[in-house]
Amino acid sequence: MKRITFLLLTAAISTSAFAAPETYVIDNTHTYPRFSYSHFGFSTQLSRFDKTSGNITIDREAKTGSVNVTIDTKSVNTGFPLFNEHIQGSDFLDTAKYPTATFTSNNVNFDGDKIASIDGTLTLKGISKPVTLSVTSFQCMPHPLLKIDACGADATTVVKRTDFNMGKYAPNVGDDVTITLSVEAVKELKLFK
């Protein structure tokens, strides 16, 4: 009986160790939050942010996770330096007062083994609102160059500029803004002393 109890305990410990949450650190060189909106109905304008940091934690066995993303709003890239300054002004991102935007979540929703959506809080210009990111692609596998585990995803949501005190020129310049987060992250290496 003691032997059976020992084997069951060993199996439980092994399973819990195998199912432990894994943390991935965002790769800033391959992570680009983008935003798009209608420009007077003429075209859809697309811009991005060039500096992003954060981490993603996934527990595949428990089907849970968390996401923490910080975007350097001063890294906005419209493709035109003068317009970058315009977007950073007080009518829009107001980067002098709010140099970062964040997305945080402790509610990662799975469909089978894949992440399907992420419910969280988006903070822009000091205003926090609940948003749901729809995950359109998700893949984890060994990174062919780095030789460590990595994950990548594309996720999207739509927000209103006016909800974040950035409504100048609305509705002529679209109030609806589509945010797309294309992210790659590498597994956090834990060093033991």
C-alpha atoms as one frame of an Amber mdcrd trajectory, in Angstrom:
protein
   0.000   0.000   0.000   2.850   2.376   0.840   4.430   1.661  -2.537   1.179
   2.481  -4.392   0.776   5.702  -2.406   4.384   6.644  -3.184   3.897   5.980
  -6.918   0.688   8.029  -7.013   2.377  10.896  -5.175   5.355  10.738  -7.539
   3.029  10.763 -10.553   1.120  13.748  -9.169   4.336  15.693  -8.585   5.614
  14.839 -12.072   2.321  15.885 -13.677   2.188  19.178 -11.791   5.811  19.910
 -12.735   5.009  19.150 -16.384   1.905  21.342 -16.309   3.599  24.330 -14.702
   2.939  27.735 -16.231   5.526  28.849 -18.784   6.521  32.501 -19.176   7.574
  33.987 -22.507   9.313  37.373 -22.828   8.201  39.615 -25.690  10.761  39.973
 -28.486  10.764  43.708 -29.258  12.421  43.126 -32.635   9.471  41.055 -33.882
   6.520  42.608 -32.037   4.605  45.469 -33.636   1.284  46.808 -32.371  -0.484
  48.461 -35.305  -3.551  50.677 -35.522  -5.723  51.610 -38.458  -8.627  53.984
 -39.031 -10.637  55.620 -41.802  -9.201  58.918 -43.047 -12.183  61.016 -44.191
 -13.499  57.925 -45.990 -10.709  58.225 -48.568  -8.461  55.464 -47.250  -7.559
  53.314 -44.267  -4.471  54.703 -42.581  -2.103  52.205 -40.937   0.549  53.065
 -38.327   2.545  51.133 -35.751   4.589  51.371 -32.578   8.248  50.317 -32.771
   9.000  49.611 -29.083   7.085  47.031 -27.048   7.924  45.023 -23.930   6.188
  42.578 -21.619   5.524  38.904 -21.062   2.990  36.163 -21.659   2.381  33.287
 -19.246   0.641  30.129 -20.444  -0.489  27.083 -18.490  -1.527  24.656 -21.219
  -2.777  21.984 -18.816  -4.996  24.351 -16.816  -5.942  26.344 -19.959  -5.101
  29.634 -18.269  -2.666  32.461 -18.790  -1.812  36.102 -18.371  -0.555  38.860
 -20.657   1.310  42.067 -19.819   2.221  44.380 -22.694   3.748  47.860 -22.452
   3.951  50.034 -25.564   6.263  53.042 -25.802   3.839  55.563 -27.325   6.737
  57.843 -28.314   7.771  55.104 -30.752   4.683  55.697 -32.911   5.569  55.339
 -36.582   3.170  56.714 -39.176   5.807  56.689 -41.910   6.075  60.494 -41.799
   8.086  62.301 -39.033   5.855  65.410 -38.924   2.742  63.261 -38.511   4.481
  61.217 -35.783   4.792  64.493 -33.809   1.145  65.338 -34.544  -0.078  61.942
 -33.210   2.101  62.376 -30.088   0.448  65.740 -29.315  -2.104  66.438 -26.582
  -5.090  65.941 -28.932  -4.131  62.313 -29.452  -1.560  60.170 -27.559  -0.194
  63.059 -25.423   3.111  61.241 -25.020   4.594  64.027 -22.875   2.145  63.055
 -20.096   1.496  59.427 -21.056   4.669  57.863 -22.522   3.277  54.332 -22.380
   0.118  52.395 -23.155  -0.556  49.027 -21.527  -2.642  45.912 -22.007  -2.990
  43.553 -19.045  -4.974  40.352 -18.710  -5.415  37.407 -16.388  -8.155  35.907
 -18.568  -6.792  33.944 -21.526  -9.471  31.851 -23.259  -8.553  28.584 -24.986
 -10.249  26.667 -27.781  -8.678  23.235 -27.449  -4.906  23.755 -27.281  -4.966
  27.172 -28.932  -5.570  30.588 -27.405  -8.782  31.969 -28.942  -9.232  35.306
 -27.166  -7.875  37.411 -24.338 -10.053  39.570 -22.069  -8.122  42.402 -20.485
  -7.696  46.091 -19.783  -6.295  48.583 -22.284  -4.897  51.798 -20.807  -4.355
  54.693 -23.202  -3.793  58.307 -22.221  -4.395  57.358 -18.566  -7.852  55.906
 -19.324  -8.488  52.184 -18.743 -11.186  50.261 -20.619 -12.029  46.542 -20.901
 -11.274  45.044 -24.303 -11.235  41.574 -25.828  -8.470  40.620 -28.224  -9.544
  38.041 -30.808  -6.574  35.797 -31.525  -6.433  35.062 -35.251  -3.284  32.925
 -35.139  -1.289  31.273 -32.348   1.758  29.019 -32.538   4.324  27.724 -30.027
   7.357  25.687 -31.092  11.148  25.581 -30.775  12.677  28.704 -32.346  14.798
  27.516 -35.309  17.571  30.085 -34.715  17.515  30.686 -30.949  17.084  26.971
 -30.107  14.616  27.720 -27.300  10.824  27.541 -27.154   8.953  30.512 -28.579
   5.362  31.565 -29.196   3.824  33.906 -31.721   0.352  35.314 -32.229  -1.751
  37.857 -34.058  -4.617  39.402 -32.126  -7.045  42.184 -32.942  -9.673  44.406
 -31.345 -11.618  47.574 -32.209 -11.816  50.568 -29.855 -13.272  54.051 -30.103
 -10.869  57.010 -29.962 -13.472  59.068 -28.149 -13.438  56.559 -25.244  -9.790
  57.479 -24.635 -10.063  61.282 -24.942  -8.579  61.249 -28.462 -11.660  62.173
 -30.475 -10.421  65.205 -32.401 -11.783  65.286 -35.991 -14.240  62.440 -35.298
 -16.321  61.298 -37.083 -14.581  62.615 -40.229 -11.435  60.816 -39.162 -12.833
  57.481 -38.015 -13.700  57.032 -34.358 -13.314  53.256 -34.694  -9.668  52.201
 -34.498  -8.607  48.641 -35.242  -5.669  47.569 -33.096  -3.656  44.562 -34.228
  -0.963  43.091 -32.005   1.534  40.888 -33.835   3.739  39.412 -31.138   6.627
  36.986 -30.814   7.965  35.921 -27.425  10.723  33.576 -26.280  10.635  31.320
 -23.257  12.048  32.888 -20.123  15.154  31.064 -19.029  15.374  30.457 -15.305
  18.910  30.224 -13.974  19.475  28.230 -10.818  22.169  29.249  -8.374
